């Protein structure tokens, strides 16, 4: 099972360090002063203030074979607070805001140390009340001398880690029905007894928190079911699972079902790192090509501070400075697959077969594809039939984002009402409804710029009656 878990760790590492240090990779940058936004499990005393969560709950379905074992790996970062000190003439040290060296500038910073809690438990032992495993990571204090180019001690780095206490609770219960299916429940919780003082804030709570917490699960005999694309017979049981502050997906190679990654970042089944990616860049949601170009364009002084901020930031600077042209060129784009896209094809609109438009077949004299030349396209007046109601510009709808097509931002709009701005048809016959959300103070600006939110017909509910 160790070999199988190793196949999932490349993607899990991307989750672990998502947003760890943001471009321009300097501690002094404003965007690097509020860090670690994903999967932070804070002490109960801080969570009681209603700011962040103290636990993650994963529920998924599995089909273990007799005698199966479950490997569990809880992974998180332990914040290690680093201060910078310079040497005094008498041999002592004093804390300073920065220490200038020839190749870098050292500054105070919170480093992330990877921690793991590893368990292997027979599935049979998870029945009933299951298994509860507490864990502790002790406080530590470390020092590292800082030497100049001639090998003389000019300062030191003082690193402190606070004690962290947590708990993993695992249980499994068989489901009723003809299939031998089991619901697995895994809860990871921060049980640290730290309490904030009068001036306590999130910065004080982070050293006692499980940062970027996520979970790897592996069966040595048996399989997990997909939570995003389950078989028809399992859809009801999947809908009954309660996943809080995390979401489980199948991991590893496509086609394999023995691994699950439960992540605070919403992923699809079998997530993978793009083969063109030259290495970890740590910035959240940015594009590798843009980051590489921007990092290479930093000034020498900015690169000195980035190198002194964190070893991982220094590695990004080195990667950008030494990246061969052919590697950078690969970042510009990739074709994952090809399909035939020429020739007329009737539109297949399963939701609106009687919609009053016929844009599905391209005329031979219509360029591919010029909206100005296709007079049959009129987004401001086209309509599409949804639940028996013709929906078009000016219609009011309720938003019901689909789980398979939506990102996390779309999910926050669940149930919100919106005004339809246009109905658009793509060259493949797909229908897209452009909307502005009611109550959005920026709706007028979006309308002027044509920057709408887009949903498919089965993701909206007409508020008018037929």
Backbone torsions as a table, in degrees:
resi	resn	phi	psi	omega
1	UNK	NA	-26.6	177.8
2	UNK	-60.5	-41.7	178.6
3	UNK	-64.0	-38.7	178.9
4	UNK	-67.3	-42.3	177.9
5	UNK	-62.0	-35.9	-179.2
6	UNK	-61.6	-31.6	179.8
7	UNK	-68.2	-24.1	-178.8
8	UNK	-91.6	-12.1	-171.9
9	UNK	-73.5	-23.4	180.0
10	UNK	-63.3	-46.7	176.1
11	UNK	-69.8	-39.5	179.4
12	UNK	-62.0	-34.5	176.6
13	UNK	-65.2	-36.3	176.9
14	UNK	-63.2	-37.5	175.5
15	UNK	-66.9	-43.3	-177.1
16	UNK	-59.4	-39.5	-174.8
17	UNK	-109.2	17.2	177.2
18	UNK	-61.7	120.2	179.9
19	UNK	72.5	19.0	-176.5
20	UNK	-60.6	-45.6	175.6
21	UNK	-146.4	126.9	-171.0
22	UNK	-98.5	149.4	172.6
23	UNK	-53.9	136.5	11.9
24	UNK	-90.9	27.3	169.8
25	UNK	65.6	23.3	178.1
26	UNK	-112.2	140.5	177.9
27	UNK	-63.0	-27.9	-177.5
28	UNK	-76.8	-13.9	179.6
29	UNK	-67.1	137.3	-176.0
30	UNK	-57.7	-37.3	-176.9
31	UNK	-69.4	-15.4	178.5
32	UNK	-98.7	11.0	178.9
33	UNK	-97.2	-13.3	173.1
34	UNK	-125.3	99.0	-168.2
35	UNK	-113.4	168.7	172.3
36	UNK	59.4	85.0	-177.0
37	UNK	-103.5	-10.0	-173.5
38	UNK	-111.8	131.4	169.8
39	UNK	62.4	33.6	179.5
40	UNK	-87.4	116.4	176.5
41	UNK	-102.2	108.9	-172.2
42	UNK	-93.7	164.3	176.4
43	UNK	-60.3	151.6	-178.3
44	UNK	-54.9	-38.0	-178.3
45	UNK	-64.4	-31.9	178.0
46	UNK	-81.9	-37.1	177.6
47	UNK	-63.5	-30.2	-179.5
48	UNK	-61.7	-19.2	176.8
49	UNK	-78.4	-0.8	175.1
50	UNK	77.7	21.9	-175.7
51	UNK	-95.6	-53.1	-177.4
52	UNK	-136.2	173.9	-170.1
53	UNK	-93.2	154.0	177.9
54	UNK	-101.3	-12.8	-176.0
55	UNK	-147.4	163.5	168.5
56	UNK	-125.1	140.2	179.2
57	UNK	-124.0	123.2	177.8
58	UNK	-112.9	129.6	171.0
59	UNK	-129.6	130.5	178.0
60	UNK	-148.6	168.6	-177.9
61	UNK	-105.2	141.2	178.3
62	UNK	-140.9	159.5	177.6
63	UNK	-124.8	77.8	-178.3
64	UNK	-74.5	145.0	174.1
65	UNK	-86.1	162.8	179.0
66	UNK	-55.2	134.5	179.3
67	UNK	79.8	11.8	-176.6
68	UNK	-70.7	148.7	173.4
69	UNK	-114.5	148.5	178.4
70	UNK	-114.1	122.0	172.9
71	UNK	-95.3	133.0	-177.8
72	UNK	-125.0	132.0	177.8
73	UNK	-132.4	109.5	173.4
74	UNK	-89.7	127.8	-176.6
75	UNK	-126.2	136.6	177.8
76	UNK	-159.9	168.6	175.6
77	UNK	-101.4	140.6	175.7
78	UNK	-105.9	114.6	-176.9
79	UNK	-67.1	124.6	178.5
80	UNK	-113.5	114.8	-174.0
81	UNK	-83.7	122.9	-176.5
82	UNK	-111.4	128.3	172.3
83	UNK	-115.9	156.6	-175.4
84	UNK	-113.0	132.6	179.3
85	UNK	-129.4	145.5	175.8
86	UNK	-109.2	153.0	-177.8
87	UNK	-78.7	141.8	178.5
88	UNK	-97.6	161.2	179.7
89	UNK	-56.1	-31.5	-178.8
90	UNK	-85.1	5.1	179.0
91	UNK	94.4	-8.0	177.2
92	UNK	-80.9	-173.1	-178.1
93	UNK	-134.3	148.5	172.0
94	UNK	-133.3	144.6	-179.0
95	UNK	-74.9	134.8	-178.2
96	UNK	-131.2	156.3	179.5
97	UNK	-72.8	-22.0	176.7
98	UNK	-162.6	154.4	179.8
99	UNK	-132.6	116.3	-175.5
100	UNK	-86.4	127.4	172.9
101	UNK	-121.2	174.4	-176.3
102	UNK	-63.4	-39.4	-173.1
103	UNK	-107.8	-7.5	-177.0
104	UNK	-159.7	166.9	175.9
105	UNK	-121.7	116.5	-178.5
106	UNK	-86.5	133.0	-178.9
107	UNK	-136.2	160.7	174.8
108	UNK	-60.7	146.8	-174.2
109	UNK	-166.8	151.2	172.5
110	UNK	-97.8	113.9	177.4
111	UNK	-89.5	152.0	178.0
112	UNK	-106.0	119.6	178.7
113	UNK	-103.0	125.2	-177.9
114	UNK	-69.7	132.8	176.7
115	UNK	-124.4	148.5	176.7
116	UNK	-134.3	144.1	168.7
117	UNK	-120.6	114.2	-172.5
118	UNK	-114.1	130.1	-178.9
119	UNK	-135.6	147.7	169.0
120	UNK	-133.6	120.1	-170.2
121	UNK	-134.1	134.2	172.5
122	UNK	-59.9	134.5	-179.8
123	UNK	-58.5	-33.1	-179.8
124	UNK	-60.7	-27.8	-179.0
125	UNK	-76.3	-8.5	-176.2
126	UNK	-89.6	-4.2	-179.8
127	UNK	-68.3	158.3	179.2
128	UNK	70.1	-127.8	-179.1
129	UNK	-75.0	-13.7	176.3
130	UNK	78.1	-151.1	-173.8
131	UNK	-128.7	136.3	175.9
132	UNK	-120.4	126.7	-176.9
133	UNK	-127.1	108.9	174.3
134	UNK	-80.3	155.7	176.4
135	UNK	-146.1	153.5	-179.8
136	UNK	-138.5	140.6	170.7
137	UNK	-117.7	116.9	-171.3
138	UNK	-72.2	162.2	173.8
139	UNK	-70.7	145.9	179.7
140	UNK	-142.9	151.0	176.0
141	UNK	-131.2	128.0	-176.5
142	UNK	-134.3	149.5	175.1
143	UNK	-127.4	148.9	178.3
144	UNK	-136.6	122.6	179.9
145	UNK	-68.3	147.9	176.1
146	UNK	-111.3	123.6	-176.7
147	UNK	-111.6	148.1	174.7
148	UNK	-86.4	-174.6	-176.8
149	UNK	-63.6	-20.0	180.0
150	UNK	-99.6	8.2	176.8
151	UNK	84.6	10.4	179.0
152	UNK	-88.6	143.6	178.5
153	UNK	-75.3	119.0	179.8
154	UNK	-113.7	-5.1	179.5
155	UNK	175.5	-166.5	176.6
156	UNK	-156.2	159.2	173.6
157	UNK	-105.3	128.8	178.6
158	UNK	-109.2	120.3	-177.2
159	UNK	-116.8	133.9	179.9
160	UNK	-128.9	133.3	171.2
161	UNK	-117.9	135.1	177.6
162	UNK	-91.1	160.3	179.3
163	UNK	-68.8	139.1	175.8
164	UNK	-123.0	136.1	175.6
165	UNK	-126.2	136.8	179.9
166	UNK	-145.1	179.7	-178.4
167	UNK	-149.1	140.4	173.8
168	UNK	-115.5	125.8	177.6
169	UNK	-117.2	124.8	-177.2
170	UNK	-124.8	135.1	175.6
171	UNK	-152.0	159.5	-179.4
172	UNK	-144.2	142.5	179.6
173	UNK	-139.3	132.0	178.2
174	UNK	-70.3	147.9	179.5
175	UNK	-97.6	149.7	175.8
176	UNK	-70.4	147.8	177.4
177	UNK	129.8	175.9	-175.2
178	UNK	-75.8	-14.6	-176.9
179	UNK	-95.7	143.7	179.4
180	UNK	-85.4	76.6	-176.3
181	UNK	-115.0	142.4	-176.2
182	UNK	-126.4	137.4	173.3
183	UNK	-92.0	119.8	178.5
184	UNK	-97.6	132.2	176.7
185	UNK	-119.3	127.3	179.1
186	UNK	-131.5	121.0	-179.9
187	UNK	-117.6	127.1	174.0
188	UNK	-111.3	127.3	-172.1
189	UNK	-136.6	141.6	172.2
190	UNK	-87.4	121.8	-179.9
191	UNK	-117.4	20.7	-179.1
192	UNK	-62.1	138.3	-177.5
193	UNK	-90.5	12.7	177.8
194	UNK	-62.7	142.1	177.0
195	UNK	-131.1	139.3	-178.9
196	UNK	-69.9	142.6	174.2
197	UNK	-79.1	-171.6	-178.6
198	UNK	-56.9	-35.8	179.9
199	UNK	-103.3	17.9	-175.2
200	UNK	-66.4	142.5	178.5
201	UNK	-142.3	-173.6	-178.7
202	UNK	-60.4	-36.6	-179.5
203	UNK	-61.0	-35.2	178.3
204	UNK	-75.3	-27.4	-178.0
205	UNK	-80.5	-26.3	-173.7
206	UNK	-58.3	-41.5	179.7
207	UNK	-63.4	-15.3	179.0
208	UNK	-104.5	12.7	-173.9
209	UNK	-110.1	157.3	169.8
210	UNK	-92.0	108.9	-172.6
211	UNK	-95.9	137.6	179.2
212	UNK	55.6	40.1	-175.9
213	UNK	-67.9	135.4	175.4
214	UNK	-154.4	174.1	-167.3
215	UNK	-135.0	136.4	170.6
216	UNK	-113.8	134.9	179.9
217	UNK	-127.4	140.4	-178.9
218	UNK	-144.8	131.8	173.8
219	UNK	-101.6	134.6	175.9
220	UNK	-83.7	-22.9	174.4
221	UNK	-139.7	116.9	-179.8
222	UNK	123.9	-169.6	-174.1
223	UNK	-148.2	154.8	170.1
224	UNK	-98.1	154.1	174.3
225	UNK	-98.0	145.5	177.1
226	UNK	-65.5	135.1	177.0
227	UNK	-88.0	-17.6	179.7
228	UNK	-99.8	-24.1	177.5
229	UNK	-138.3	61.1	-176.5
230	UNK	-73.9	160.5	173.0
231	UNK	-62.8	158.1	-174.5
232	UNK	-54.8	-42.3	-175.6
233	UNK	-67.9	-18.9	-176.2
234	UNK	-101.2	-0.9	-174.1
235	UNK	-61.5	-37.9	178.6
236	UNK	-65.1	-42.7	179.5
237	UNK	-67.4	-36.2	177.2
238	UNK	-65.3	-42.7	180.0
239	UNK	-63.4	-26.7	-179.3
240	UNK	-81.7	-11.2	178.6
241	UNK	-69.9	143.0	-179.8
242	UNK	-112.3	107.8	176.3
243	UNK	-110.4	119.4	-175.8
244	UNK	-118.6	122.2	175.1
245	UNK	66.7	16.4	177.0
246	UNK	-164.3	164.6	-179.7
247	UNK	-145.6	128.8	-177.2
248	UNK	-91.2	136.5	175.4
249	UNK	-132.8	155.8	173.4
250	UNK	-65.9	138.7	-177.1
251	UNK	-122.2	174.0	-178.7
252	UNK	83.9	-162.3	-175.4
253	UNK	-68.9	143.8	174.6
254	UNK	-54.6	137.2	-178.2
255	UNK	98.2	-22.9	177.4
256	UNK	-88.0	145.4	-176.3
257	UNK	-131.8	20.2	-177.3
258	UNK	-97.0	-0.9	-176.3
259	UNK	-124.7	142.9	173.8
260	UNK	-133.8	136.6	170.2
261	UNK	-113.1	118.6	176.7
262	UNK	-103.4	112.7	-166.3
263	UNK	-123.7	146.0	173.1
264	UNK	-73.6	-9.5	175.4
265	UNK	-104.7	128.4	-176.4
266	UNK	-68.8	124.0	-179.7
267	UNK	-125.8	166.3	170.8
268	UNK	-92.5	167.4	175.6
269	UNK	-59.5	144.2	178.3
270	UNK	53.8	53.0	176.4
271	UNK	-65.6	152.2	-178.0
272	UNK	-148.3	153.7	174.1
273	UNK	-79.5	133.7	179.1
274	UNK	-59.1	132.7	-178.4
275	UNK	-62.7	-20.9	178.9
276	UNK	-76.7	-17.3	-175.1
277	UNK	-63.9	126.2	-175.5
278	UNK	-80.6	-12.3	-178.2
279	UNK	159.7	175.1	-178.3
280	UNK	-69.8	131.8	177.9
281	UNK	-115.7	-9.8	167.3
282	UNK	69.5	-21.1	-178.4
283	UNK	-72.5	139.5	-177.1
284	UNK	-78.5	127.8	169.0
285	UNK	66.4	5.2	178.8
286	UNK	-84.4	165.9	-178.5
287	UNK	-95.5	134.8	-175.2
288	UNK	-54.9	-44.0	-177.1
289	UNK	-61.4	-45.0	-179.3
290	UNK	-64.0	-44.0	-179.2
291	UNK	-63.1	-43.7	-178.6
292	UNK	-62.2	-44.5	-179.1
293	UNK	-66.4	-44.0	-179.1
294	UNK	-67.2	-39.4	-179.7
295	UNK	-66.1	-42.0	178.2
296	UNK	-62.8	-26.0	-177.4
297	UNK	-88.2	-0.7	176.9
298	UNK	-61.9	150.9	176.2
299	UNK	-70.7	164.1	179.2
300	UNK	-60.1	-38.8	-179.9
301	UNK	-67.5	-39.8	177.2
302	UNK	-63.8	-38.5	178.8
303	UNK	-68.2	-33.9	177.8
304	UNK	-63.2	-42.7	-180.0
305	UNK	-69.9	-38.4	178.3
306	UNK	-62.0	-42.0	179.2
307	UNK	-63.3	-33.0	179.7
308	UNK	-85.1	-12.2	-179.1
309	UNK	-71.4	-50.0	-175.2
310	UNK	-160.8	148.4	178.8
311	UNK	-61.3	-34.5	179.5
312	UNK	-71.0	-37.5	175.7
313	UNK	-64.9	-39.3	177.4
314	UNK	-62.1	-36.8	179.3
315	UNK	-67.6	-34.5	177.8
316	UNK	-66.2	-43.6	178.0
317	UNK	-60.2	-44.8	-179.8
318	UNK	-63.9	-40.1	179.4
319	UNK	-62.3	-45.4	-178.8
320	UNK	-65.9	-37.1	-177.9
321	UNK	-73.5	-24.6	-174.1
322	UNK	-113.3	6.6	-175.6
323	UNK	-68.8	122.7	177.6
324	UNK	-63.6	152.7	-177.5
325	UNK	-59.7	-37.2	-177.9
326	UNK	-68.6	-29.8	176.4
327	UNK	-71.8	-43.5	178.2
328	UNK	-61.8	-38.1	-179.8
329	UNK	-62.9	-35.6	179.8
330	UNK	-65.3	-24.3	-179.0
331	UNK	-74.1	-12.5	-175.0
332	UNK	-70.4	-21.6	178.6
333	UNK	160.5	161.8	179.8
334	UNK	-147.4	145.2	175.2
335	UNK	-100.1	117.5	-178.5
336	UNK	-87.2	-24.0	-178.6
337	UNK	-169.1	157.2	-179.4
338	UNK	-123.1	148.2	174.3
339	UNK	-147.7	161.1	179.6
340	UNK	-68.9	126.9	-177.2
341	UNK	-128.4	17.8	-179.3
342	UNK	-113.9	162.2	177.5
343	UNK	89.8	152.3	-179.4
344	UNK	-70.7	145.0	177.7
345	UNK	-148.1	128.9	179.2
346	UNK	-66.5	143.4	179.4
347	UNK	-73.9	138.4	175.3
348	UNK	-109.6	103.6	-178.6
349	UNK	-113.2	93.9	-174.0
350	UNK	-67.7	-20.6	-177.3
351	UNK	-95.0	-24.4	-173.4
352	UNK	-136.0	63.1	-177.1
353	UNK	-64.4	-23.3	-178.2
354	UNK	-106.2	19.1	180.0
355	UNK	-62.2	137.1	-175.3
356	UNK	-77.1	64.3	175.0
357	UNK	-158.2	159.2	-178.4
358	UNK	-143.1	58.5	-176.8
359	UNK	-91.6	4.8	-171.7
360	UNK	-73.9	-23.7	-176.3
361	UNK	-111.0	120.2	-178.6
362	UNK	-77.2	136.7	176.0
363	UNK	-75.2	147.7	-178.5
364	UNK	-58.9	-29.2	-177.3
365	UNK	-90.8	7.4	179.7
366	UNK	-93.5	123.6	177.9
367	UNK	-60.7	158.3	176.0
368	UNK	-97.8	110.6	-19.9
369	UNK	-126.5	120.6	-174.0
370	UNK	-109.4	105.9	-178.6
371	UNK	-57.9	-31.1	-179.8
372	UNK	-69.5	-25.6	179.8
373	UNK	-88.4	-18.6	-179.9
374	UNK	-95.5	92.8	-176.6
375	UNK	-71.6	-9.2	177.7
376	UNK	-79.4	-6.1	-179.7
377	UNK	-101.0	123.9	179.4
378	UNK	-145.0	83.7	-173.8
379	UNK	-56.0	-29.2	-177.1
380	UNK	-77.8	-17.2	-179.0
381	UNK	-121.1	-15.1	177.9
382	UNK	-63.0	150.2	179.3
383	UNK	-134.8	156.0	176.9
384	UNK	-133.2	139.6	-177.0
385	UNK	-86.4	122.7	177.3
386	UNK	-126.9	121.4	-178.5
387	UNK	52.4	38.8	177.0
388	UNK	81.2	3.3	-178.6
389	UNK	-115.0	131.7	176.3
390	UNK	-77.4	116.9	-176.6
391	UNK	-108.3	130.6	177.8
392	UNK	-155.7	-170.1	-179.4
393	UNK	-54.1	130.1	-178.4
394	UNK	97.6	-14.6	177.8
395	UNK	-72.8	150.9	174.1
396	UNK	-105.6	135.0	-177.9
397	UNK	-136.7	158.3	169.3
398	UNK	-100.0	139.2	-175.8
399	UNK	-89.4	129.7	177.8
400	UNK	-130.4	74.2	-175.3
401	UNK	-56.2	137.8	178.0
402	UNK	-80.2	139.3	-176.2
403	UNK	-64.3	-30.7	-174.9
404	UNK	-80.3	-22.1	-173.6
405	UNK	-113.0	-6.9	-170.8
406	UNK	-98.7	154.2	170.2
407	UNK	-101.1	-179.0	-175.0
408	UNK	-61.5	-34.9	-179.2
409	UNK	-66.4	-39.7	177.2
410	UNK	-61.2	-38.6	-176.7
411	UNK	-63.6	-27.2	177.4
412	UNK	-69.2	-14.9	-178.5
413	UNK	-93.5	4.0	-179.5
414	UNK	-53.3	121.6	177.3
415	UNK	86.4	-10.0	179.6
416	UNK	-71.3	149.5	176.6
417	UNK	-91.4	150.0	-175.5
418	UNK	-146.0	159.1	177.1
419	UNK	-105.1	127.1	178.9
420	UNK	-73.8	127.5	179.6
421	UNK	-99.5	-29.6	-177.4
422	UNK	-167.8	155.9	171.6
423	UNK	-116.8	121.9	-174.7
424	UNK	-118.1	149.1	178.3
425	UNK	-120.7	130.0	178.2
426	UNK	-92.2	174.2	-174.7
427	UNK	-70.3	-12.5	177.2
428	UNK	-94.6	4.6	179.6
429	UNK	89.6	3.5	178.3
430	UNK	-75.9	152.0	179.8
431	UNK	-112.9	133.8	-178.7
432	UNK	-130.7	131.9	-178.5
433	UNK	-105.5	118.0	179.3
434	UNK	-89.3	130.5	-176.4
435	UNK	-135.7	160.1	163.2
436	UNK	-119.0	139.1	-176.8
437	UNK	-77.6	131.7	178.6
438	UNK	-66.2	136.4	-177.2
439	UNK	89.7	-4.5	178.0
440	UNK	-75.7	116.1	-178.7
441	UNK	-64.7	-16.7	179.3
442	UNK	-98.0	12.7	-175.4
443	UNK	-61.3	-40.1	-178.8
444	UNK	-63.4	-40.0	179.5
445	UNK	-67.1	-42.6	177.9
446	UNK	-59.1	-41.1	-178.0
447	UNK	-65.9	-41.6	179.8
448	UNK	-64.9	-37.6	-176.5
449	UNK	-91.2	-7.8	-177.4
450	UNK	70.2	27.8	-178.5
451	UNK	-102.7	86.3	-174.4
452	UNK	-101.6	171.4	168.1
453	UNK	-95.7	143.4	-173.4
454	UNK	-121.2	133.4	177.8
455	UNK	-134.7	154.3	175.9
456	UNK	-86.1	160.8	-174.3
457	UNK	-55.4	-34.8	-179.6
458	UNK	-79.4	5.3	176.9
459	UNK	-107.2	8.6	177.3
460	UNK	-128.5	155.0	178.5
461	UNK	-125.9	114.9	-178.7
462	UNK	-60.9	138.7	176.8
463	UNK	-94.6	-13.7	172.8
464	UNK	-89.3	157.6	178.3
465	UNK	-96.2	157.9	-178.6
466	UNK	-69.4	NA	NA
